[in-house]
């Protein structure tokens, strides 16, 4: 297990969640109220983002203490899917930016791809 890279996956995840938590409230408030998508309130979104970050931390702590790679592989896979859906389409629809798209592309995409191509193994 490459513990440093496992923590890099989590670091990218946590910074991404921080970007979302800081930028989503203004984004959500600017959405048209008649959209058929049930968006959470900004405060609920921030609480959910914090809870998800703690779950990611628990996964990484478990992985680094047990030597298991699957928790990091799960986190990296989820985040790569998260880059493709919803971040990229939402940024295109929004003419260039959506909460989290910068870190999704600049951190999550390269770090998670690196983990999945070089460090993951079956436990």
C-alpha positions as CSV (number, residue, x, y, z in Angstrom):
1,X,0.0,0.0,0.0
2,X,1.3,3.4,-0.9
3,X,0.1,5.4,2.1
4,X,1.3,8.7,0.8
5,X,-0.7,8.3,-2.4
6,X,-3.7,7.1,-0.3
7,X,-3.6,10.4,1.6
8,X,-3.2,12.3,-1.7
9,X,-6.4,10.7,-2.9
10,X,-8.1,11.9,0.3
11,X,-6.5,15.3,0.1
12,X,-7.8,15.9,-3.4
13,X,-11.2,14.6,-2.2
14,X,-11.2,17.0,0.8
15,X,-10.0,20.0,-1.1
16,X,-12.7,19.3,-3.8
17,X,-15.4,19.1,-1.1
18,X,-14.1,22.4,0.4
19,X,-14.4,24.1,-3.0
20,X,-18.0,22.8,-3.3
21,X,-18.9,23.8,0.2
22,X,-17.6,27.4,-0.4
23,X,-19.0,27.9,-3.9
24,X,-22.2,25.9,-3.9
25,X,-24.3,28.3,-1.7
26,X,-24.1,31.2,-4.2
27,X,-24.6,28.8,-7.1
28,X,-27.7,27.2,-5.6
29,X,-29.2,30.5,-4.7
30,X,-28.8,31.7,-8.3
31,X,-30.7,28.7,-9.8
32,X,-34.2,29.3,-11.1
33,X,-36.8,28.3,-8.5
34,X,-38.9,26.4,-11.0
35,X,-36.2,23.9,-11.9
36,X,-37.5,20.3,-11.7
37,X,-34.4,19.3,-9.7
38,X,-34.8,19.1,-5.9
39,X,-31.6,21.0,-4.9
40,X,-30.9,21.1,-1.1
41,X,-30.6,24.3,0.8
42,X,-27.1,25.7,0.9
43,X,-26.7,24.9,4.6
44,X,-27.9,21.3,4.1
45,X,-25.5,20.9,1.2
46,X,-22.6,22.1,3.3
47,X,-23.6,19.7,6.1
48,X,-23.8,16.8,3.7
49,X,-20.5,17.7,2.2
50,X,-18.8,17.7,5.6
51,X,-20.4,14.3,6.4
52,X,-19.2,12.8,3.2
53,X,-15.7,14.1,3.8
54,X,-15.7,12.4,7.2
55,X,-16.7,9.1,5.6
56,X,-13.8,9.5,3.2
57,X,-11.5,10.1,6.1
58,X,-12.8,7.0,7.8
59,X,-12.1,5.0,4.6
60,X,-8.5,6.2,4.3
61,X,-7.8,5.7,8.0
62,X,-9.1,2.1,7.7
63,X,-7.1,1.5,4.5
64,X,-3.8,2.9,5.9
65,X,-4.1,1.0,9.2
66,X,-5.0,-2.3,7.6
67,X,-3.0,-2.2,4.4
68,X,-6.2,-2.7,2.3
69,X,-6.3,-0.8,-0.9
70,X,-10.0,-1.3,-1.8
71,X,-11.2,1.6,0.2
72,X,-8.9,4.0,-1.6
73,X,-9.9,2.4,-4.9
74,X,-13.6,2.9,-4.1
75,X,-13.0,6.5,-3.2
76,X,-10.9,7.2,-6.3
77,X,-13.5,5.5,-8.6
78,X,-16.4,7.4,-7.1
79,X,-14.5,10.7,-7.6
80,X,-13.7,9.9,-11.2
81,X,-17.3,9.2,-11.9
82,X,-18.0,12.5,-10.0
83,X,-15.8,14.4,-12.5
84,X,-17.8,13.1,-15.4
85,X,-21.2,13.3,-13.8
86,X,-22.2,16.0,-12.7
87,X,-19.2,18.4,-12.8
88,X,-18.3,18.5,-16.5
89,X,-21.9,18.6,-17.8
90,X,-23.0,21.2,-15.2
91,X,-20.0,23.4,-16.0
92,X,-20.8,23.3,-19.7
93,X,-24.5,24.1,-19.0
94,X,-23.4,26.9,-16.8
95,X,-21.0,28.4,-19.4
96,X,-17.8,27.3,-17.7
97,X,-18.1,26.8,-14.0
98,X,-19.9,24.7,-11.5
99,X,-19.1,24.2,-7.8
100,X,-16.2,21.8,-7.6
101,X,-15.2,21.6,-11.3
102,X,-11.8,23.2,-10.8
103,X,-10.6,20.7,-8.2
104,X,-12.4,17.9,-10.0
105,X,-10.3,18.5,-13.1
106,X,-7.0,19.7,-11.5
107,X,-6.7,17.4,-8.5
108,X,-9.2,14.5,-8.6
109,X,-8.8,13.5,-12.2
110,X,-5.0,13.1,-12.2
111,X,-4.5,11.8,-8.7
112,X,-7.4,9.3,-8.8
113,X,-6.3,8.1,-12.3
114,X,-2.8,7.7,-10.9
115,X,-4.1,5.6,-8.0
116,X,-6.2,3.4,-10.2
117,X,-3.5,2.8,-12.8
118,X,-0.4,2.4,-10.6
119,X,-1.3,1.7,-7.0
120,X,-4.5,-0.2,-6.7
121,X,-4.4,-3.9,-6.3
122,X,-6.9,-6.5,-5.2
123,X,-6.9,-7.3,-1.5
